[in-house]
Amino acid sequence: TVSNGSDLNSRTFEYASVYEPKVGSLLGGKESVSPQGSVPNNPQMTGKTSFDISAKYQRGNVPIGKTTLRFSAGNVDFTSTEYEWLAIDGQKAILKGRGVLNGITGYPFLISAIAGDTQDFIRFQIKDSQGIVVYDTQPGATGLANPVTLVTKGKIKIQ
């Protein structure tokens, strides 16, 4: 919460990104299962989802890389076009950016991942330009909530 001493000018921020050039990569992919409710306009839909994430800081203060997500049963075909920031706290990472959903540009996304000792977890959230959720593996959860969708094949690596 940021305040100038008056409640009228207080604002609460959910995220704060701090750039640290010596750390910062989120890599991973393969498969998970999109739970029921992931696609709000088809809440009963569930099934195998394939994904690939490559995000790292190199030069400058914006991460580079590419993310793809395919959930064929739910008609979700997503590719990132830009990253805004990547935050890492131990074995948890949160990545924010924009991308193309089913051939249409301008969709903000948020990915959170945990690289566990024996199991990895992932969350994908995609919104439209008005901020309405069009895909979320944890509907109703805050952006900082720990991901709960198990990576069923593949691995998450956070450095």
Secondary structure, 3 states (H helix, E strand, C coil): CECCCCHHHCECCCCCCCCCCCCCEEEEEEEEEECCCCCCCCCCCCEEEEEEEEEECCCCCCCEEEEEEEEHHHCEEEEEEEEEEEEEECCEEEEEEEEEECCEEEEEEEEEEEECCCCEEEEEEEECCCCCEEEECCCCCCCCCCCCEEEEEEEEEEC
